[in-house]
Amino acid sequence: MARIPTCVIALLCFPVAVLAQQQSPFPELPADIPKDAVVRMMLTDKTPSGQDAVWKSPDGTIHEFFQFNDRGRGPKIYSTYRLDSRGLIVFEESQGVDYMKSPVEERFSLVAGEAVWKNKAENEKQSNASGRFFVDLNGGPESQAILARALLSSESAGKLPVLPSGQAAIRKLRSVPLEASGQKSTAILYEISGLGFTPTYLWLDDHQQFLAATSGWSAIVRHGFESSVSQLRESQRQAEIARAAELSKALSHKPSGDLVIRNVILFDSPAGKLLPNQRVTVRGERIASVEPDDGRPAPAGSRAIDGRGKMLLPGLWDMHAHLFPEYAFLDMAGGVTTVRDLANSIEELGKLRQQIQEGTQIGPRVVPAGFIDGPGPFEGPVKVLAATPEEARQQVDRYADLGYVQIKIYSSVKPELVPIIAEEAHKRGLRVSGHVPSGMIAEQFVRDGADEIQHMNFIFLNFMPDVKETRTPARFTEPGKRGGDLELNSQPVNDFIAFLKQRHTVIDPTMAIWEATYLDRPGQPSRTDAAIFDRLPVQVQRDSRTAAQALDASDPATNKQYRAAYANMVRMVKKLYDSGIQIVAGTDESNGYALDRELEIYAEAGIPAPEVLRIATIEAAQVMHLDKDFGSVTPGKYADMILVNGDPTKQMSDIRHVDTVIKNGVVYKPAELYAAFGIRPE
């Protein structure tokens, strides 16, 4: 419902779509949009990238056109809304293409109390639906403003039941006077809850008309008020910080004395073995001792946790993250105590890291990598760009001066700049990784200085040198159509893997993403969500069934190709592991539990479960040269640990059953964290 997709909010996860043609970064409004339409601008890191136009016909019907361009992708949707006297939707229709350029058509009607709706994920009917607000999946941002107005006029104190189930609520947070481009207005910030993991924030004017919506560094704002976005974003941020601080205060449990975990089975990550009946003592932020439990009671003043029947492991690492506040919270609920952020707004990530360090935001510790792309129509949304050797060196030095430990090269970087970026980064002590830039193959990328490759598709594209333009979705569709035919035991593949081993190249395959890309289907829960699906909020479940990350596989032949390609990618993971190539476990997702699926895929590929756990703990710390302080439950290291019900060394899916999370010696209960985000505990 009028929600910017998660990957658009972050604007860093890879989009999947039909092959896009090179086009202007800023699309023009179509000629059929009336001249008197109210126009709002879509901004990406302050740069215009699209529009949202709204107008009314004489009978009161509301019309909307919404589009934006993100590296050739983005929605283009026409919507129509008709309302009853209470402001509730009785008819809605949306048609066009979604963010991934897949065709969408959604239709809803409410007649004589019976609601009927259909979209690519649903074909539903519900009786006795009068008084309920329909939450769409494909409408534009205006549908969110329609909901806000309906809630504000509701007789139930700002609450309304919604379709297909649940309840939405609204509350006013603050007002901000605005003046821009000769216009004056009052911006009023509202918080709408009940639609997802976290509240939705919306700015209306004093006539209850849509003024702005901001998320991360993306925004939609009424034309003429673009200069006010920073002011609105900062004001909204203060409300979000206050909410995060309340949650942190309520859900962070800091022992007043020592923390003693008794009678626990310990996963010794350096050895990949289990140590039974262990006693682990935490003092402050660090582990004070690890020893066999001899039955002595915990000292007076300490907090004891009975670990009988449970397994204690180091905190998990997600080595491919793009962190935002709500994702930080969900990471901790899933036992992810450290993430490597592989591209983000310098300003936004800096603020979030500070909040986490100060304890006003629950979240993992962050290992930051800096994003560099080249200018052009497919440039990344983080506007750190380099077109010349001088600019390339300057951007590397900027990140190094800020304390970043890695550079991530993106798809539009000129191939001739790769060795220059790598040389400067290595001189400053930074690692180099990334997408293989367009015009290169993976072998050349590594020869020119890359230490690591993100995403399995670039491994397969190494053997498809005819795919020259990989800034477009060809980098997804071509491996999907041809990847199943790649002979993994061929001489070229074996030679390439031997080259990777010689260069000590690390591979970040993000396999859960490829499973979703090639195997998710509309109407079915996303495979990443499947194990937790029944516990998710209803509206999140609906989004999950849209197959939002999947390529169109409606053609049977294409469906067969995509399934074969994914199966071959899984086999490639095992071949890389067997060949001694270092793999790191990253998700490029946003919910914490996606890492569980990533690790399950590695185990399904045939990697022994204890080795998968090592990949996600001690080996991740070693890759980032942080194993002195992290990655194992060892005296002197930071107390980042998870207590699990079950034995993931035998059954990897047991990694989902996290009972307790400890970070810096502070205790968190996933059941409490999940409940705060509308996810039912196990």
N, C-alpha and C positions, 0 to 999 in steps of 0.2 A: 504494500500500500504506500505509494508515494515515497518509498524509502530508497535512498541511493544504495545500490548494492554494496556489500561489505568490501569487495575488491575495488570498488570505485572510491569508497571512503579512504581506504589506504592508498588507492591508485598505484599499487606496486605489485599486487599479485598478477600473474600473467593472465590476460584475457584469452578466451577461446572463442572462435567465430569462423564464419566463412571467410574466404580470402578477401581482404580489404584492398581497395585501390588507394594509391597515394592521394591524399586530399589535404585541403587547407586545414590547419589546426582549429580554425574558428569557422563553423558552418554558418551560412546565411539563413535567415528565416525564409521559408517558402513563400511564394507569391500569393498563396491563398489565405494567408493569415490577415485578418482585418486590420486596417490602419489604426483603429481605436482599441485594439487589444492591449491589455496590460502586460508588459514584458518584464521578465526577470532574467537576470544574467547568471549563468553558471560560471563560477570561477574555480580554477585549479591553481593553487599556490599563487593567487592574486591575478592569474592570467585568464582572460575570457576564453571559455571553451564551449559554450552553448547557450541556449535560451529556453525559457519556459513562458509561453504566451497563453493568456486566458481572456476569454470574452464571453458575452451572453447574447443569446438570440432574444427576440421580442417576447417569446413565451416563457422566458426565465431559464431556459436550458443553458447550462454552463458547458463551454467548450474549452479544450486545452490542447496545446501542442508542446511537446517536450523533446528536446534533443541536446546532445553534446557529443563532442569528438574527443576521444582519448586514444591517441596513437592509431587512428583509423577505426576504432571501435566506439561504441556508445549507442544509446537508444534513440529511436525516432518514432514517437508514439502520439497518435491522436486519440483523445478521450472525450467522452460526452457524459454528462451527469444531469439527472433530473431529481429534484428533491421534493419531499412533502412539506407540509406546513411546519413541521418540527425541525426541518433541516436535515432529515434522514434521507439517504439515497434510496430511491425506488426504482431507478433504472441507471445502469452504467454500461458503457461499451468502450473498449480500448482496442486499437489495432495498430500494427506497425512491426517494428523489430526491437528486440531487447538489447541490452548492453553487448551481448555476444553476437548480435546481428541475426539471431534466430527469430523466425516469424512468431508473433504473439497475437492472440485474439482472445479477449476476455469479455464476457457478457453476463450481466446480473439484472434480475427484475424481481420486484416484490409486488404481487397482485393478490388482493383478498387474503393477506396474511401469509401467503406461501412464497417463500424465497427460492429462486432457481438461479444457479450460476454455473458457468462452465469456463474453463481455461485449460491450458495444456497439461495441468497437473490434476484438475478436479472436474467432475461432472456431478453436481450435488443438488439436492432439493431438501428444503426444511419447512415444515409446517409451523404455525403459530410463531411466525418470525416478526410480527409487527412490533415496532419499538426497538428493534435491534439494528445496529449499524454494520453495514457490510464492509469488511476490510479486504480491499482488493490486493491482487498480486502484480498487476500490470499498469495501474493508473499512474498519473503524473503527480507532482508535488501538491497540486491543488486539492487532491482528495484528502490530504492530511489537514489542510486548512478547513475543509468542509467538516471533517471529524471534530476539529477543535471548536468550531462554532456550535456544532450540535451538542458537544459536551458542556459548553458554557451556558447554553440555553436549556439544558436538561433540568427536569424537575427533581432529579435525584442527586442534587448537590455535586454536580460535575462528574457524574458517573453514567455510563451507558453499557448495557449488554451488547456484545458484538457477535457477528457471524463469522465463522460457524459456531464458536463458543467462546466463553470468557467475558471479561469486563474491562473496559478502558476507563481511565480516570484522568482528570486534568487539574492542575493547580497553577496559579499565577505565582511567578517567582520574583520578578523585578521589572522596573520600567526605566528606559533610557531615552532622553530627548536627543533627537537627531536633526542635523542640518547639513545638507549636501546638495551641491549643484543648484542652489537657490531654492531648494525644497525643505520644508520642515515637517517633522512627524514625531510621534512618540512610539518607540519600539517597546513592546511588552513581551517578555519572555515567559512562555508556558512550558510546563513539563507534562507530557502525556505518558502515562504508564499503562502496562497491561498488554503491550503488543510484541514484546520480545524480551531479550535478556536484560536490557537496560531501558530507562526512560528515553523517549524521543523529545528533543527540544525544538521549539518553533517560535519564531518571532512574528507577532501580528501587530498591526498598527492600532490606533485607538478606535478604528471602525471595524475591528476584527478581520481585517483583510491581510492576506499573506504579505509579509515584508521580507523575511529572510529565514534561512535555515543554514546552520553551519555545523560541520563535523570534521574533526581533524583540521586540515588546511584547505578543505573544499567547502564551497558555499554556493547557495542560490540566493540572490538578493534582487529586490526591485530595481529596475534600471534607473540610474541617477543616484543611487545610494551605494554604489560600489565602494566608494572611499570610506564608508562606515563599517565595512566588514571587520576590520581589525578591532574596532571598538566593541562591536557586538560579540565577536569571538572571545575577546578577553572578559567581557562581562559574563557571558555564558560559562566560560571556563571557571570563573569563581564559584558559580553554582555547582558545577561538576566537581570541583575540588572539595567543596563543603560536603557534598554527598559521599565522596570517596573517603574523606576524613572520618565521617560518622561510621561508615562501614569498617574502616580500619580500627577505630577505637573499640567497636563492639566485637570484632571477630579476630583480633590479634591477641593471643594469650601469651604474655611474657612471664616466665617463671620468676618469682622473687628470689629464689635461690637456685641451687643446682637442679638440672633436669636429669633424671635417671631412667633409662629404658632398660627393663629387666627381662630376663628369660626369653631373649629374642634370638631368632635365626638371623645371622648377619651375612649379607652378600658382600664378599671380599672382592671388590671390582678389579683390583690389580691382578689377582690370581684367577678370577672367574670361578671362585669356589664358595661353598657355604660353610659358615662356622656356626655350629649349634650352641644354644644356651649361653649367649653373650650378654654382657652388661656394659652399656655405653653411658658415660657420664658427660653431660654438657655443662660447661661453666661459662656463662656470658654468651658470647657469639661463637665460641669455638668448642671443639671436642676435647675434653680433658683426659679421658681414658677409655680404652676398649679392653675388656678382660673377660675371662670366663666368669659366669655368675655363680658365686659360691653360696648363695642363699641368704647373705647378709641383708637386713632391711635397708632401705634407702635412708640416708642421714636425715636427722631432724631438720626441718626447714626446706627440704628439697621437694620437688614434685616428681612423683614416680609414675611411670607408664608401664603397665603390664604388657609385655610383648609376647606372651605365651601364644603359640599357634600362628604368629605373624612373622613377616620377614622385613628386616630393615635394610634399605638400599640407599645409596647416595641419591640426592635430588637429581631429577632428569634434566637434560639439556635439549632444547629445541634450537638447532643450529641454522634454521632458516625462518626467521620471524620478521614481521613488520608490526611493531608494538604500538598499541593504543590503550587507553585506560581500561576499557571493559575487557580487552583481550588479556591484559596483565592479570586481572582478577581471575579469569577463567584458567589461565596458565597455572596459577598457584593451586586452584581447586583440583587440577589434573596431576599435580605433583611435579610440574615443571618449575624448577627453582632458578634456572639460568636460561636466558635466550641470547642468541646472537642476532642482533637487528641488522638485516641486510639491505637497508635503504629506508630512509625516513627523513622527514623535515628536521633539520638540525635544531631549530628552535623548539619545535613541539617535543621531540624526543628528549632534548635537554631538560625541559620542564618536568616531563614525566619521570625521568631518572632521578631528578632531585626530589620529587615527591616520594618516590619509593625509598630512597635513601633516608629521608627524614621520617618515614613511617606514617605519612598521611595518605598513602596509597598502597594498597596491597598489590604486590607484584613481584616478579622474578628480578634477579639482578640482570643487568643488561651489558652485553659485550657489543660495542658499536662498530659497525662497518659503514664507510662512507660511499655514497652513490655518485658515479660520474657517467654522464651520457654526452652524446654529441648533439648539437642543435639540428632542428629539422622537423618535418611533419610527424615523425614518430618518436620525438624526444620524450623522455620520461617526465613524470609530473614533478619530481623534485628537481628544481631548476638549478642544478649544479652541472654546468655544461662546459665542454672544452672542444674547441675547434682547431687550436694551434698547439704546438709543443709548449709554448710559454704558458698558455692557459691550463694545459694538462698538469704541468709541474705546480702551478699556483694552486690548483684545486687539491692536489695531493697534499701539499704543504699545509693548506688550510685545515684539512682533516687531521693531519699529524699534530698540528699545534693545538687542536682541540682535544687531543688524547684518544682519538680513534685508533684502532689496532689493525684495520683492514680496509682495503678499497674494493668495491664491487663495480666492475665495468659493465656497462649496459649496451644494448643492441646497436645504437646509432653512433657509437664511438668509431672514428675512422681507424681501420686496421693499422695504419702506420703510426698511430698514437699509442697503441698497446705497449710496445717495448719501452716507450718513453715514460708512460705511467708506471709500468712495472719497475723500471730502473729507479725512478724517484721514490716510489713506495718502499722498495727494498732498502734504499739508502736511508730512509727514515725509520726502518724497522717494522714496516707494515706488510701484511700479507696481501696478495692480490687474487681476486676471484671474479666470477661473473658469468653472465651470458656470453656466449661466443659471438662477438660482433658480426653484423651482417657483412658478407664478403670474405669471411674467414671460415675455416673449419677448426675443430677442437685441437687437432695436432699442432696447427700453426699458432693457436692461442697459447698453448703450453710452451712451445718453442720460444715465443716472444715474451715469456716471463710469468704467465699465470700459474699460481700455486694450486688452484682449485677451480672446478667447473660446477656451476649450479645447473641442476635439472638434467634428467636422463635423456631428454630429447636431443640435447646437443651431442651426446655420445653417439646416438644413432645417426644424426646429421653429418657426423664426421665421414660416414660412408655414403653420403648423398651429396657430393660436391656440386652437382648440377643445381641444387637449391641455393641460389645465390642470394636471394632477398629473404632474410630471416627476421626482419623487423615486423613483418606481417604474420598473420596466422598460418602461413605456410610452414612455419617452424613447428606447428602442432599437427596440421593436416597431413603433411608429407611423411613424417615418421609414423603417423597413424595408418596411412594407406600402404606404406612400403616396409614398415618396421618388422612385420611378421615374417617377411621373406629374408631378413638378414641372417646369414649363416654364422652363428656365434663361434663355431670352431674353424672358420675359414682363416687362411693365412693373414689377410689384411686385419681382421679383428684381433688375432693373436699378436701380431706385430704391434698394433696400436696399444694393446694392454701392456705389453712388455715395455713400450716407450713410457707409458704412464708410471709404471713401477720404477723405471730407471730415474724418472724425474721426481719421484715421491709425490705425485699429484693426488690430491684429495678429491673425492667425488661426493657431491651433495645431490642425491637422485630425486628427492621429493616424490616418492612413489605414490603416496596417498592422493596427491594431485592428479597423477596420471591415471590412477584407477577411476577417479571421478570424471576426468576428461573423456576417457574411452569407454567406460562401463556404466556410468549413471544414466538413468532413463526417466523421462517425465512420468509422474504418477507413483514413483517408487522412492523411498527414502534414500538420500545420498549415502553411499557406502561408508563415508567417513562418519555419518551420524547414526548408522544403523544400530549399533550396539547400545546406544544411549537414547534412541529415538523416542521410545515410549515415555521417557522422563522429561522430554523437552517441552517448553511452552507451546501451546497449540499453534500460534502464528509462526513460530520457528519451524515447527513440523511442516507447516504448509510450504514455507520457503524451501525446505529441504527436498520436498517432492517435485520441485520445478526443474531439477537437473540443471541448475544455473551454470555449472562449470563444464557441462558436457558439450562435446561436438555433436552436431546433428547426425544421428545414425539411423534415420528412418529408412534409408535404402538398405535392403538385406545384404547386398554385397559389401557396402561400406561398414555395416555393423560387424560383419565377419572379419573384415580387415582390421578394424579397431580392436576387436577382442584378441586377435592374433598378435597384434603389435604390443598390447599390454602384457600378454603372457610372455612374449619374448623379452620385454623390459624386465620382468620379474626374474627370468632366467639370467639376464645380464647382471643383475645385482649379485646373484650367487657366483657367477663367473668372476666378477671383479673381486669379490671377497676371497674366493679360492685362489686367485692370482696374487693375493697380497696387497691389493689396492685399498688404501684407507677410505672407508665410507663414514660419512657423518649423517646423523639422523635429523633432518629438517622437514618442516611441514609446509611452509608458505601459506599457512592457514591461520585461523584466528580464535580458536576455541579451546586450546589446551588439550582436549581429548583427541584431537587429530594426531598427536604424537603417538598415542596408543595404537592407532591404526597403522601408522608408519612402521612401528616396531613389529606389529603382527605380520605385515607384508614381508619384512626381512626374514622372520621365522618361517613363514609359508614358503619362501624361496629356498629354504634349506639351511640357512645360517643357524647354528646351534643357539638356543635361547640364551645361555649365559654369555655368549659372544655378542648377541644383540644388546644385552644389557650393558656390556662393556662399551659398546659403540655409543650408547646414549648417556654414559657417565664418564668414566675415567679417560676414554679415548678422546671424547670431545674436549675435555679439559687439557689433554696433552696437545691436541692440534692447536689450541689457542694459547699454549704455554702458560696455563694457569693451574696445572696439576699440583703445584706446591701447596695450594690452598683449597682446591676443590677436586671433586671427582671420585672420592673414596671416603669411607667412614674410618678415618685415621686420626689418632691424637694430634692435636695442633692445627688441624684443618678447620675451616669454617663449618659450623653445624648446619649443613644443608642435607636433609635426609627425608625419606618417606617411609612410612610404616604401611605395609601392604597385607591385606587379608588374602592369603594364598601363596602360591609358589610360582612366580613367573619364570623361573629357570626350567620348569617342566612344562608349564602352559602359559604362553606369553600373554594371553588374554587376561590373566590374573593381574597384570599391571594396571588394569582399569579399576581394581578394587583398593584404592588408596584410602586408608583409614585416618592417617594423620600426616600432615606436612610440617616439616621444621625447616625454617630458614633463618640463618643468623641466630639460632637458639630460640626464636619465637615460634610458638606452636599455633597451627591452623588446623581446623577440622573441615575437610571437604564437604561434609554434609551441611554445615552452616554456610559455607561459601556458595555452594550450589543453590541452596534455598533462597539466598539473597538475590539470585539471578533467575528465579523462577524454574529452576531445574529440580525435579524431585530427587531426593537422596535415594540411594540404593535401599 
